[in-house]
């Protein structure tokens, strides 16, 4: 990396982040950067920085540690610059990477309001019901799970989700 300019390093690091996010952009190609790196240096750079970027996304004091261990080397400065700019993206990539390693996770959800009518002609009760569709990813397979709640069940479900969200936010700090 010492043989490459800082701007080229930053460009490649941003490409690595895009690849980690799996946004459909092609991975950085050696042929585009062969004038800056030898092939073995290139593969080591990509592998090392992919790993570092995923691991560093979760730590708030990583920039300080990088400066302490590597000093003000151009490679360190490029890495720090990308970490500062892309930290939210890197956290999302790390979460996606972790989720893909687990057996199943919630990928998306949708909901709709329905009115449930009484079962006999005398009864004209209309009770609101909410149908929640959960898209669950298991490995390479995706399945949809449908849940139906009355208003009390939905309130309980929302309370549980809010508690989970609070715990997740506390762990991020």
Secondary structure, DSSP 8 states (H G I E B T S, - for coil): -TTS-HHHHHHHHHHHHHHHHT-S-----HHHHTTT--HHHHHHHHHHHHHHHHHHTT-TTHHHHHHHHHTT-HHHHHHHHHHHHHHHHHHHHHHHHHHHHSS-EEEEEEEEEEEEE-SSSS---EEEEEEEEEEEEETTEEEEEEEEEEHHHHHHHHHHHHHHHHHHHHHH-
